[in-house]
């Protein structure tokens, strides 16, 4: 069996998922891999902020610009209607942005083997953000670097690298969801000396029910997204052909 056929068999049967999972855990746990972990954490922030931005467009508003901070924080500056539903949906978009991005990437790569296209789309997204929506020089620099890395990975010819890398990104977004669940359970946080209300507190302010109820609901929703992605991304069984 030549390399191309062996590679195709591995991709079709979904064998890159478990190595990607083990590598993702190693990246998250081993300090000497922080050079890889930190960019993936920034990617989690990027998806979180774009979750706010996409939600703003969905309710008839728009994203003005977004900001990514070196401490992994971020802000999406957007305009949207002032009704209670819109003011709840836009904060909610950020809370589910990272797990939803991870779920979609996992479905596209583990089940459909579209790793190259996923990496290309991520690269184009970073490039568009750098040119249109980046609100600070640091954000623009991060987005240009992300676009370059994504393009380099997408353009290299080995399909196994495409699918392994994209699945590592997907799984890392899910791990980031788990490790940042505490954010869903706080009323607010301090940034640059100012007290800012958390996304979940904004959701609770504009919908019925206490903040604790929405913390439980959004936690369950995020975990359900991850579980559904892990289940439905299983590759289709490869049926053998008769002689």
Helices and strands as residue ranges (DSSP letters): H 3-12, H 16-29, G 31-33, H 34-58, E 62-68, E 74-79, H 84-106, I 107-111, H 115-128, I 129-133, H 137-155, H 159-179, G 181-185, E 188-191, E 194-197, H 199-206, H 211-232
